[in-house]
Amino acid sequence: MGNTEVMSKLAPQGARISVLFSAGEIATRVRELATEIVATMGPEPLVIPVLKGSFIFAADLLRALHEEGAEPDMDFISLSSYGKGTQSLGEVRILRDTEADIEGRDVLIIDDILESGRTLAFAKDLMMARRARSVRTCVLLDKPGKLAVQMKADFVGFKCADRFVVGYGMDVAHAYRQLPFVGVVES
């Protein structure tokens, strides 16, 4: 079954999902990011993915970091600024906090999208308040022009147009996370 057939079966009520970044493009860029991260941060960062949207990206990036000779430590944080909708609520809440000792560590926060910047800025400020030696950020997608706070990711997979994206861990109402590519739901 081809991608077009898969996409039409997955899309709701006659909608179609257009591929924005293919699985192959993502895999190539993830390997490049791993090389950049190891060159900048060294082989032993504490990697903290922001759940849920970044989980597939983070898993692939961690494997790529390993292939680059890194031995990162890992923990998770779950933050929310969206609730069940598609618009940021403007307030970031901790749903699940980290357990690792942050003090004195070089921390890499991984998120799926830099859009308003609130979630990533909140996570970065939180790690700095916990006395991390350094905090860097890595996002799969950067949507320029939508920032609500001053925030710039240190490592970016792709610049992305202002469209609502799904796949590769990202969802709409908890659907489409499993797609191996980043796509846009078309009506």
C-alpha positions in Angstrom: 0.0 0.0 0.0 1.5 3.4 -1.0 1.8 6.5 1.1 -1.2 8.2 -0.6 -3.5 5.3 0.3 -2.2 5.2 3.9 -2.7 8.9 4.3 -6.2 8.9 3.0 -7.2 6.0 5.3 -5.7 7.8 8.3 -7.2 11.2 7.5 -10.6 12.1 9.0 -13.8 12.4 6.9 -12.4 12.9 3.5 -9.4 14.9 4.6 -5.9 14.1 3.3 -2.5 14.4 5.0 0.1 16.0 2.8 3.7 15.1 3.6 5.7 18.2 4.7 8.9 16.4 5.7 9.4 12.7 4.7 10.7 10.0 6.9 14.0 10.0 4.9 14.4 13.8 5.2 13.9 13.5 8.9 16.3 10.6 9.4 19.0 12.5 7.5 18.5 15.7 9.5 18.4 13.8 12.8 21.9 12.4 12.1 23.2 15.9 11.2 21.8 17.3 14.4 23.5 14.5 16.5 26.8 15.5 14.9 26.2 19.2 15.7 25.1 18.4 19.3 28.1 16.2 20.1 30.5 18.8 18.6 28.9 21.5 20.8 28.0 19.7 24.0 30.4 16.8 24.2 29.6 13.1 24.7 27.6 13.1 28.0 24.7 15.6 28.1 21.7 15.1 30.2 18.9 14.8 27.5 15.4 15.8 28.6 12.7 15.3 26.0 9.5 17.3 26.5 6.6 14.8 26.4 4.5 13.8 24.6 5.2 15.4 21.2 8.9 15.0 21.1 9.1 11.3 22.0 9.7 9.8 18.5 12.1 12.6 17.6 14.0 12.2 20.9 14.3 8.4 20.5 15.7 8.8 17.0 18.0 11.6 18.2 19.3 9.5 21.1 20.1 6.6 18.8 21.9 9.0 16.5 23.8 10.5 19.4 24.9 7.0 20.4 26.1 6.4 16.8 28.2 9.6 17.2 29.9 8.2 20.2 27.9 10.0 22.9 26.7 8.4 26.1 23.9 10.7 27.1 22.0 10.4 30.4 18.2 10.8 30.0 15.2 11.9 31.9 11.7 13.2 30.9 9.5 16.2 31.6 5.9 16.5 30.5 4.6 20.0 30.0 1.4 21.4 28.6 0.3 24.7 27.3 -2.4 23.4 24.9 -4.8 21.3 27.0 -7.0 19.5 24.5 -7.1 22.2 21.9 -4.9 23.3 19.1 -4.2 26.8 20.4 -1.7 27.5 23.2 -3.4 28.6 26.4 -0.4 30.8 27.3 0.2 29.1 30.7 2.7 26.2 30.9 1.9 23.5 33.4 4.2 20.7 34.6 2.4 17.4 34.2 5.4 15.2 35.0 8.7 16.5 36.4 12.2 15.3 36.0 13.8 13.0 38.6 17.5 13.5 37.7 19.8 15.8 39.6 20.2 18.8 37.3 22.8 20.8 39.2 26.2 21.1 37.4 25.0 19.2 34.4 25.0 20.1 30.7 21.3 19.8 29.7 19.8 19.3 26.3 16.0 19.9 26.2 14.3 18.3 23.2 10.9 19.5 22.0 8.9 18.9 18.8 8.1 22.5 17.8 9.3 26.0 18.7 6.1 28.0 18.1 5.1 30.4 20.8 8.3 29.6 22.7 6.5 29.4 26.1 7.1 25.7 26.7 10.7 25.7 25.7 11.5 29.0 27.6 9.7 27.6 30.7 11.7 24.3 30.5 15.0 26.2 30.0 14.4 28.6 32.9 13.4 25.7 35.1 16.7 23.8 34.4 18.7 27.0 34.9 16.9 27.6 38.2 18.0 24.0 39.2 21.6 25.1 38.6 22.4 23.3 35.3 25.9 24.2 34.1 24.5 24.9 30.7 21.1 24.4 29.0 20.7 24.0 25.2 17.6 23.3 23.3 16.8 21.2 20.2 13.6 21.3 18.2 12.5 19.3 15.2 10.5 22.2 13.8 10.9 26.0 14.2 7.9 28.1 13.2 9.4 31.6 12.9 7.1 34.6 13.4 4.9 33.0 16.1 7.0 33.7 19.2 5.2 35.1 22.2 8.4 35.1 24.3 12.0 35.7 23.5 13.3 32.2 22.6 15.7 30.7 20.0 16.5 27.0 19.8 20.2 26.1 19.7 19.6 23.2 17.3 16.8 23.1 14.7 15.7 20.3 12.4 13.6 22.3 10.0 12.0 25.7 9.6 8.3 25.2 9.2 5.5 27.3 7.7 2.7 28.3 10.0 0.6 25.2 9.5 -0.8 22.8 12.0 1.4 19.7 11.6 0.9 16.0 12.7 3.0 12.9 12.6 6.4 11.8 14.0 5.1 12.2 17.5 2.9 15.2 17.0 -0.9 15.0 17.2 -4.3 16.5 16.8 -6.6 15.3 19.5 -4.2 12.4 20.2 -4.3 11.1 16.6 -1.5 10.7 14.0 1.5 10.5 16.4 2.5 7.2 14.8 3.0 8.6 11.3 6.7 8.2 10.1 6.7 11.7 8.5 5.5 15.2 9.4 2.4 16.1 7.5 -0.4 18.7 7.3 -4.1 17.6 7.5 -5.8 19.0 4.3 -9.5 19.3 4.0 
